């Protein structure tokens, strides 16, 4: 049986782009690495998530104020909350691939729970 040829009507349905969900996650910073490269100036930090024991994620920012809060959290061991969205295809300033989920952040809350 021959297949019916589909006729183009000139109108294409495009799936609407869904907004990327903004998240707030909590954890402790275990590493901060700074970059001063031609293509990127900023840092990434590794965060052990509080609510998902054993899971580590990376946060990426070019904002100096956020980097300062991440460095303070590393130094003090205090809990942080970070706000941002998860990258579908995260950039890697030095090449290679990430083995953890990577978030672009636009906020850090540093707690003093002592």
C-alpha positions as CSV (number, residue, x, y, z in Angstrom):
1,X,0.0,0.0,0.0
2,X,1.4,3.4,-1.0
3,X,2.0,6.0,1.7
4,X,0.1,9.2,1.5
5,X,2.4,12.2,0.7
6,X,1.9,14.9,3.3
7,X,1.3,18.3,1.9
8,X,3.0,21.3,3.6
9,X,0.5,24.0,4.4
10,X,3.2,26.6,5.2
11,X,2.3,26.8,8.8
12,X,4.6,25.1,11.3
13,X,3.7,24.3,14.8
14,X,6.5,25.2,17.1
15,X,6.5,23.9,20.7
16,X,6.6,26.8,23.1
17,X,9.8,27.2,25.0
18,X,9.2,26.5,28.6
19,X,10.9,28.7,31.1
20,X,13.9,27.1,32.9
21,X,12.9,26.4,36.4
22,X,14.6,28.6,39.0
23,X,15.8,26.5,42.0
24,X,16.9,27.1,45.6
25,X,19.2,24.4,47.0
26,X,21.1,24.2,50.3
27,X,24.5,22.7,51.0
28,X,28.1,23.1,52.1
29,X,30.9,24.4,49.8
30,X,33.9,22.0,49.5
31,X,35.9,23.6,46.7
32,X,36.1,27.0,44.9
33,X,38.1,27.4,41.7
34,X,38.6,30.8,40.1
35,X,39.3,31.5,36.5
36,X,40.9,34.5,34.7
37,X,40.7,33.2,31.2
38,X,40.2,35.0,27.9
39,X,36.7,33.5,27.5
40,X,35.6,33.5,31.1
41,X,36.4,35.3,34.3
42,X,34.7,33.9,37.4
43,X,34.5,30.8,39.5
44,X,32.9,27.5,40.1
45,X,32.3,25.9,43.4
46,X,31.4,22.3,44.4
47,X,28.5,22.1,46.9
48,X,27.5,19.0,48.9
49,X,23.7,19.2,49.0
50,X,22.1,19.1,52.4
51,X,18.8,17.6,51.4
52,X,20.3,14.9,49.1
53,X,23.1,13.3,51.1
54,X,26.0,12.1,49.0
55,X,25.1,14.4,46.0
56,X,27.5,17.1,44.9
57,X,26.7,19.8,42.3
58,X,28.7,22.6,40.8
59,X,27.7,26.2,40.7
60,X,29.1,28.7,38.2
61,X,29.2,32.4,38.4
62,X,31.1,35.4,37.0
63,X,29.8,37.7,39.7
64,X,32.5,38.7,42.2
65,X,30.1,39.3,45.1
66,X,28.8,35.7,44.8
67,X,32.3,34.3,44.5
68,X,33.2,36.1,47.7
69,X,30.2,34.5,49.5
70,X,31.2,31.1,48.2
71,X,34.8,31.6,49.4
72,X,33.6,32.6,52.8
73,X,31.3,29.5,53.0
74,X,34.3,27.4,52.1
75,X,36.4,29.0,54.8
76,X,33.8,28.9,57.6
77,X,32.0,25.6,56.7
78,X,28.7,27.5,57.1
79,X,25.5,26.4,55.2
80,X,24.6,28.2,52.0
81,X,21.6,28.4,49.8
82,X,22.1,29.1,46.1
83,X,19.6,30.3,43.6
84,X,19.8,29.7,39.9
85,X,19.0,27.3,37.2
86,X,20.5,24.0,36.0
87,X,22.4,24.0,32.7
88,X,21.2,21.5,30.1
89,X,24.6,21.8,28.4
90,X,27.0,23.5,30.9
91,X,30.0,25.4,29.7
92,X,33.4,24.3,31.0
93,X,35.9,27.1,31.1
94,X,38.9,24.7,30.8
95,X,37.3,22.2,28.5
96,X,36.3,18.6,29.2
97,X,33.0,17.5,30.7
98,X,31.3,17.8,34.0
99,X,30.5,14.7,36.1
100,X,28.1,16.6,38.3
101,X,25.0,18.7,37.6
102,X,26.0,22.4,37.0
103,X,23.9,25.4,38.0
104,X,24.2,29.0,36.9
105,X,23.7,31.0,40.0
106,X,22.4,34.5,40.6
107,X,22.2,34.5,44.4
108,X,23.9,33.0,47.4
109,X,22.7,33.2,51.0
110,X,25.3,32.5,53.6
111,X,24.0,31.3,57.0
112,X,25.6,31.4,60.4
113,X,24.1,28.5,62.3
114,X,26.8,28.3,65.1
